[in-house]
Amino acid sequence: MYLPHALENCMLDCANCGVSSKRGGRQRMAKFGATHLDILFAFVLFFAGLGYSVSGFPASVIVACVIWGIAWLFVTHLFFVYDGTASCPIDVKVILWASATFFAVVVLWSPVARRYSAEHSPRAEPQPEQPSVTLRFTDPRYPVLAIDNISGAVARNVKWEVVLWDMDSQGRNDLNPLQIPTQTFDFIKARDESGFEEIFTPAIAASLRRGDRLFGTAVVDCPECKQGRTYVLYIVWGEGGWFSEYNAGAGKVMVPVKVTPSSLGLYFRTLENMVPKAMRIPIGKR
């Protein structure tokens, strides 16, 4: 009479044990799945925030910090539910996690602050390109000049000036430079050039003899130009000559302090010594 009753109780215990075992297994599987989801979401969000922070989108670093904060919440959840930390008291967990969070903020603060400052600092407006013009001399027999605009901007009111002395006229007691008028060119389009400009008036040309040596400087500039340019210019009338840019001139005509035979001689020697032969550009044909 008692044996069947004992067997019945044993079977019930076994059944309860099986149910409890199944429940425990399901709980462990659920916790195992949640753990892996926490890791997955944390990694995905971390790299998503990293990508967004360098994307250049508006407020990219702020959005990235929000994404990283959500990723940190998943890591926090993983830390508190992970079986490996189950034996750790909750107050110790809180202290450890608060310390880890503080350390992460300290490490990330500087690069995030720099990125934020770069995103929100006022950006300088791009400055329009300034025109830049150069001179070119051609025609050995009767030199003329052309103005080249080497910039991407229109050059307006371009002024050029040529100051030359006839080195062979000093014996004729003429110490004054040739009376070459200063000229202004209205405008030159970007990456374009002017036509040929006459340097010598018919009266000046008539006063010169073949072989006369002309020496001096030429300049070109405009109100909006980035800088003026100065050239050393040497001409043997009717035969040829050379020219070279003198960078230190900055668009200023170079003349002797005094106009005397001795000062002019020193001036000519100074100009010649300023330009090495390798830097002299021959006045070529048109």
CORNORSUL-V23102 format. One record per backbone hydrogen bond with DSSP energy under -0.5 kcal/mol. CO is the residue of the C=O (numbers start at 1). NH is the residue of the N-H. If there is no record, write none. Layout:
co = <CO | CO>
nh = <NH | NH>
This chain:
co = <1 | 2 | 3 | 4 | 5 | 6 | 7 | 8 | 9 | 10 | 11 | 12 | 13 | 14 | 15 | 16 | 17 | 18 | 19 | 20 | 21 | 22 | 23 | 24 | 25 | 26 | 27 | 28 | 29 | 30 | 31 | 32 | 33 | 34 | 35 | 36 | 37 | 38 | 39 | 40 | 41 | 42 | 43 | 44 | 45 | 46 | 47 | 48 | 49 | 50 | 51 | 52 | 57 | 59 | 60 | 61 | 62 | 63 | 64 | 65 | 66 | 67 | 68 | 69 | 70 | 71 | 72 | 73 | 74 | 75 | 76 | 77 | 78 | 82 | 83 | 85 | 89 | 90 | 91 | 92 | 93 | 94 | 95 | 96 | 97 | 98 | 99 | 100 | 101 | 102 | 103 | 104 | 105 | 106 | 108 | 109 | 110 | 111 | 112 | 113 | 114 | 115 | 116 | 117 | 131 | 132 | 132 | 134 | 136 | 137 | 138 | 141 | 143 | 144 | 145 | 146 | 146 | 147 | 148 | 148 | 151 | 154 | 155 | 157 | 158 | 159 | 160 | 161 | 162 | 163 | 164 | 165 | 165 | 166 | 169 | 169 | 170 | 173 | 178 | 179 | 183 | 185 | 186 | 188 | 189 | 192 | 197 | 201 | 202 | 203 | 204 | 204 | 205 | 209 | 212 | 212 | 213 | 213 | 214 | 215 | 216 | 217 | 218 | 219 | 220 | 221 | 222 | 229 | 230 | 231 | 231 | 232 | 233 | 234 | 235 | 235 | 236 | 236 | 237 | 240 | 241 | 242 | 243 | 244 | 245 | 246 | 247 | 249 | 253 | 258 | 260 | 261 | 262 | 263 | 264 | 265 | 266 | 267 | 268 | 269 | 270 | 271 | 272 | 274 | 276 | 277 | 280 | 281 | 282 | 284>
nh = <5 | 6 | 7 | 8 | 9 | 10 | 11 | 12 | 13 | 14 | 15 | 16 | 17 | 18 | 19 | 20 | 21 | 22 | 23 | 24 | 25 | 26 | 27 | 28 | 29 | 30 | 31 | 32 | 33 | 34 | 35 | 36 | 37 | 38 | 39 | 40 | 41 | 42 | 43 | 44 | 45 | 46 | 47 | 48 | 49 | 50 | 51 | 52 | 53 | 54 | 54 | 55 | 60 | 63 | 64 | 65 | 66 | 67 | 68 | 69 | 70 | 71 | 72 | 73 | 74 | 75 | 76 | 77 | 78 | 79 | 80 | 81 | 82 | 85 | 86 | 88 | 93 | 94 | 95 | 96 | 97 | 98 | 99 | 100 | 101 | 102 | 103 | 104 | 105 | 106 | 107 | 108 | 109 | 110 | 112 | 113 | 114 | 115 | 116 | 117 | 118 | 119 | 120 | 121 | 226 | 150 | 151 | 148 | 146 | 284 | 144 | 238 | 199 | 138 | 197 | 136 | 148 | 194 | 134 | 150 | 191 | 156 | 188 | 159 | 185 | 221 | 183 | 219 | 164 | 217 | 178 | 167 | 215 | 169 | 172 | 174 | 173 | 175 | 180 | 181 | 160 | 158 | 157 | 155 | 192 | 149 | 145 | 205 | 206 | 207 | 207 | 208 | 208 | 212 | 214 | 237 | 167 | 168 | 235 | 165 | 233 | 163 | 231 | 161 | 229 | 159 | 225 | 220 | 246 | 218 | 233 | 244 | 216 | 242 | 214 | 237 | 239 | 240 | 211 | 236 | 283 | 234 | 281 | 232 | 247 | 249 | 250 | 252 | 255 | 260 | 264 | 265 | 266 | 267 | 268 | 269 | 270 | 271 | 272 | 273 | 274 | 275 | 275 | 276 | 279 | 280 | 282 | 243 | 284 | 139>
